[in-house]
């Protein structure tokens, strides 16, 4: 039995959605399929939160927009009028729920984490209903099962939940397994689960990959397939490096590091559940479904040059905390880091020296983190320094930390094109080395590294 994940990028535009609906009966029978919302719908739902808080007269027109979007897709997909009417009934019921949420928001004037999660995950429910009724219209035995009925249990943390694998694995024996015995294809909305008390809790933006991995682990699936519009991971971003090559196989560790440091193939947390059950992840290209994509498993084919890929993210900033003796003053790291996390912000990494603590943050978290530190009394630092004109480059490969000369080759490649490294981290991960450059030096830096480690010609595309 497989678990198949279909992302929002594969549910973009009627032609793409139709193609997916035709592939599902061929490759999906006997399997569970986890789906994202139709492309752009989650943003529409979140946009509705602001409208609901501003003016209740904006709510019904917003709901009408969502209704028309999904009905227009359904009318072009479904061959059966009976199935179209069945979908309309399900859609109307789900929209009534969303309407109550929006009007409740307007009444209270307050957006809680609980309400944000309840609203933001409804797009996946729309999508699962749409695809299930579409397959029924093709004569397939298909149904959808919501995570609250599946009992996909989480730790209850809103906005960034973690699956309770033990509780979920026990529950699916009585929910999903019998359901799959009754239907050839079962479609499950991704992105969220429920706490033990029954509250909807989401896994963070892009978390449908993670929920699919959790379900795969819970049922001990033979494989987790991630359907994309690409074959899988590359030695670098082909948009920046045309010479980038396809990677056949990666380890869980390599995949996790690539995803964390900018590769958008998988959500960074996807490997967590399947790693515990040693379940392979396979990337499948919906444009060429017969081709074997990248395979992620416990072991990786050892590359002759160790390095598997060079990735990057532009969503990076630094907040430097300058003070005398921060390297040995007890408690200062805890104080400043605690202030940032207490503000609900994520710290990507920390590098400390004798006179400075550097926090790596998402760009959107830089200003809130700065403000949080400015509220500390008494002030434990001399100065704060913000920098958001950066890019993070990461070199990933199993065994990189024990391979001699990798860091030296990185510095040499970067120095040869006259680039200054702002910060480097090597050692915390056995599979990754990363460093920061000024954002204007991204193209030169990534091409210099790719040419060094993959023996390709250094060509920089015109801006």
Buried (B, 14 or more C-beta within 10 A) or exposed (E): EBBBBBBBBBBBEEEBBBBBBEBBBEBBEEBBBBBBBBBEBBEBBBEBBEBBBEEBEBBEEBBEEBBEBBBEBBEEBBEBEEBBEBBBEBBEEBBEEBBEBBBBBBEEEEBEBBBBBBBBBBBBBBBBBBBBBBBBBBEBEBBBBBBBEBBBBBBBBBBBBBBBBEBBBEBBEEBBEEBBEEBBBBBBBBBBBBBEEEBBBBBBEBBBBBBBBBBBBBBEBEBBBBBBEBBBBBBBBEEBBEBBBBBBBBBBBBBBBBBBBBBBBBBBBBBBBBBEBEBBBBBBBBEEEEEEBBBBBEEBEEBEBBBBBBBBBEBBBBBBBBBEEBBEEEEBBEBBBEBBEEBEBEBBBBBBEEBBBBBBBBBEBBBBBBEBBEEEEEEBBEEBEEBBEBBBBBBBBBBBBEBEEBBEBBEEBBEEBEBEBBBBBBEEBEBBBBBBBBEEBBBBBBBBBBBBBBEBEBEEEEE
